[in-house]
């Protein structure tokens, strides 16, 4: 009984190729053995990507530099025999978490602007208003839906009504540190408390600008390799 069972198992384990009516059939489903691919090296800067490519550590084969998003870049090979690509490098930007579209108390908001935004003229104005606003007075009677009025300290002791216009142009740290952080429009609003919030108002245009900045960075630092046709940048 055991011998017969073993023979049966062996018989059903074999795979036969048969031809019927000019077509080729298999008695078992066949699976392709895929060509091996490499494990991507993880980085967090664009400089690291440039250093890797200039080193030619893994040879001189043609490379695709794919700018996937403002925070992710991949270094890819050409297609192999299975129409797959090796991903040699995956670089992901280290960016702070910025909570847009919700209100913060004045202290949290002040820290947020100073730590997560590039200093510019509008950020200075926002900080001046938030840092000097009187706690009990955020004007609503002067709110026309676009601008708000607030009571803020002017000078050492004087309190005056200040108009805060919208939108404000700010540059949050949202892409790789190697490139310029794009400025974009934000709606700046306040509530009693005081509480402050920023609402994105550029429809995501900053993402295209950031990706272009990354592309220009590679074109500047890999000019020789790109001109020679060894590296192709896509975004």
Buried (B, 14 or more C-beta within 10 A) or exposed (E): EEEEEEEEEEEEEEEEEEEEEEEEEEEEEEEEEEEEEEEBBEBBBBBBBBEBBEEEEBEEEEBBBBBBBBBBBBBBBEEEEEEEBBBBBBBBBEBEEBEEEEBBEBEEBBEBBEEBBEEBEBBEBBBBBBBBBEEEBBBEEEBEEEEBBBBBBEEEEEEEEBEBEBBBEBBBBBBBEBBEBBBBBBBBBBEEBBBBBBBBEBEEEBBEBBBBBBBBBBBEBBEEBBEEEBBBBEB
